[in-house]
Amino acid sequence: MLSLLSLAGCQTDDSHIKEEAPIQERPHSNSGIHLSTEKEIYTASDDEIAVNIENESPMEFSYSDYFAIEKKMNGKWYSVPFKEETFKGIGTLLQPKTSLSQPLSLGRLKKVCPQDNIGL
């Protein structure tokens, strides 16, 4: 789980967050693929999260445009629902020993007011 700590200046109603995330712990790095964010702290006023994907492996790495934002509440991760799931399923190929920055829009979420830890 790539965790992001946010200091938001708004009140949140978490009643729309009900689905527990199927995987509770994920490493930031796996098989030579490293994930990080450009900023350590994102707030509710941010429009997007910039995720850095680094491929240190000797093989190509492919991924799609699908992402999930999760919020930690009472020690467990829960999926934050989207307004509409409008993923195009477009694949991206990252060559070995290269990296890129991928913007992820927070405007697609039903409500973003992350006063707690949120994860990607």
C-alpha positions as CSV (number, residue, x, y, z in Angstrom):
1,M,0.0,0.0,0.0
2,L,1.4,3.3,-1.0
3,S,0.4,5.5,1.9
4,L,-0.2,9.2,1.8
5,L,-0.7,11.3,4.9
6,S,-3.0,14.3,4.3
7,L,-3.8,17.3,6.5
8,A,-7.2,18.3,5.1
9,G,-9.1,21.3,6.3
10,C,-12.6,19.9,6.0
11,Q,-15.1,17.7,7.8
12,T,-15.8,14.4,6.3
13,D,-18.8,12.0,6.4
14,D,-17.4,8.6,5.8
15,S,-20.9,6.9,5.4
16,H,-20.2,6.4,1.7
17,I,-17.1,4.3,2.5
18,K,-18.2,0.8,3.2
19,E,-16.2,-1.7,1.2
20,E,-13.1,-3.1,3.0
21,A,-10.1,-3.3,0.7
22,P,-9.4,-6.9,-0.2
23,I,-5.6,-6.5,0.4
24,Q,-4.7,-4.7,3.6
25,E,-0.9,-4.6,3.2
26,R,1.1,-3.9,0.0
27,P,4.8,-3.1,-0.3
28,H,6.0,0.1,-2.0
29,S,8.3,-2.0,-4.0
30,N,7.9,-5.4,-5.6
31,S,10.1,-7.3,-8.2
32,G,12.0,-4.2,-9.1
33,I,9.0,-1.9,-9.5
34,H,9.0,1.0,-7.1
35,L,6.1,3.4,-6.4
36,S,6.3,6.8,-4.8
37,T,4.4,10.1,-4.9
38,E,5.9,13.4,-5.8
39,K,4.7,15.0,-2.6
40,E,4.6,13.4,0.8
41,I,1.4,15.3,1.8
42,Y,-1.7,15.8,-0.3
43,T,-4.7,17.8,0.8
44,A,-8.4,18.0,-0.2
45,S,-7.6,21.0,-2.4
46,D,-5.2,18.9,-4.6
47,D,-6.7,17.9,-7.9
48,E,-4.5,14.9,-8.5
49,I,-1.8,12.7,-7.1
50,A,1.4,12.4,-9.1
51,V,2.7,8.8,-8.8
52,N,6.3,8.0,-9.8
53,I,6.7,4.5,-11.2
54,E,10.3,3.2,-11.5
55,N,11.2,0.0,-13.2
56,E,14.5,-1.2,-11.9
57,S,13.9,-4.7,-13.2
58,P,15.4,-6.2,-16.4
59,M,11.9,-6.8,-17.9
60,E,9.2,-4.5,-19.3
61,F,6.4,-3.7,-16.9
62,S,2.9,-3.1,-18.1
63,Y,0.0,-1.5,-16.2
64,S,-3.4,0.0,-17.0
65,D,-5.1,3.3,-16.1
66,Y,-7.1,1.7,-13.3
67,F,-6.3,2.8,-9.8
68,A,-8.0,2.7,-6.4
69,I,-7.8,5.2,-3.5
70,E,-8.2,3.7,0.0
71,K,-8.7,5.3,3.3
72,K,-7.5,3.9,6.6
73,M,-10.2,3.9,9.3
74,N,-10.0,2.1,12.6
75,G,-6.9,0.3,11.6
76,K,-8.3,-1.1,8.3
77,W,-8.2,0.1,4.6
78,Y,-11.5,0.8,2.9
79,S,-12.1,1.6,-0.8
80,V,-13.2,5.2,-1.5
81,P,-15.9,5.0,-4.2
82,F,-15.7,6.8,-7.6
83,K,-18.4,9.1,-9.0
84,E,-18.4,6.9,-12.0
85,E,-15.9,4.2,-12.9
86,T,-14.7,5.6,-16.3
87,F,-11.5,3.7,-16.8
88,K,-10.5,3.2,-20.4
89,G,-8.4,0.2,-19.8
90,I,-5.5,1.7,-21.7
91,G,-2.2,-0.1,-21.1
92,T,1.1,1.5,-20.6
93,L,4.5,-0.2,-21.1
94,L,7.4,0.9,-19.0
95,Q,10.8,-0.3,-20.3
96,P,13.5,-1.8,-18.0
97,K,15.6,0.7,-16.0
98,T,13.2,3.6,-16.8
99,S,10.7,5.6,-14.8
100,L,7.7,7.9,-15.3
101,S,5.3,10.1,-13.4
102,Q,1.6,9.2,-13.7
103,P,-1.1,11.7,-12.7
104,L,-4.2,10.3,-10.9
105,S,-7.2,12.6,-10.8
106,L,-8.9,12.9,-7.4
107,G,-11.9,14.6,-9.1
108,R,-13.2,11.1,-10.0
109,L,-13.9,10.2,-6.4
110,K,-17.3,10.7,-4.8
111,K,-15.8,12.8,-2.0
112,V,-12.2,13.6,-1.1
113,C,-11.6,15.0,2.3
114,P,-8.8,12.8,3.5
115,Q,-8.1,13.7,7.1
116,D,-6.7,10.2,7.8
117,N,-4.2,8.2,5.9
118,I,-5.1,7.5,2.3
119,G,-3.5,4.9,0.1
120,L,-3.1,4.1,-3.5
